[in-house]
Amino acid sequence: MAVLPPELAEAARHLFGDRLDLAAAYAELLATDGVVRGLIGPRETPRIWDRHLLNCAVVGELIPQGATVVDVGSGAGLPGLVLAIARPDLTVTLVEPLARRTVFLDEAVESLGLTASVRVFRGRADEAVAEPELLPSDVVTARAVAPLDRLAGWCLPLAAPGGRLIALKGASAADEIAEHARAVHRLGGGEPVLRRCGEDVITPPTTVVEVVRERVIVPAAKRTSKNSRRRM
């Protein structure tokens, strides 16, 4: 069982409010079906609240009211499904290519009663770009998916100009920014910014890299295709 530790109860109430029971139901799904299906390691069960739910929920402080959110590589629904529970004003799409994970996500969305605000898209981020009903998105989230340069290449095309990529990162976040800032710029992103979410709510706070999509970059393949058609 995913019991809420007493020392985390105040933070959980602050982040989930009157939807705390819904968050608890999701935590139980992760601790049972999530473990059985290999989406969450069995050793993670005692840490579902602090390492997963609260760690993801605090990212909501960076997301504006009523925003559309696309969560890339959603896996077990982290952070996308957590944000949908904590923030009922959001419209969330969970993008995940693996069938066993999307089956879990579909069942979780149904059992939690979130079908009006959450949809599941089975596919990769580059396939999601071709789905007009997903675009443009105000915010694109990702957690432990890939290094920042690859992540920007996958996620920025899903964001509207002026929209943002919010990538949940670990201790190497500052090093990733230093290493990949130029690549992010080439992909149409602004200067990556390191942020700490939930500093007054959880310990340690969640480390996030935020990138604004400043420019629309047309992939080279598409430019070549257009030029070829003009010459015909």
Disulfide bonds with the S-S distance in Angstrom:
none
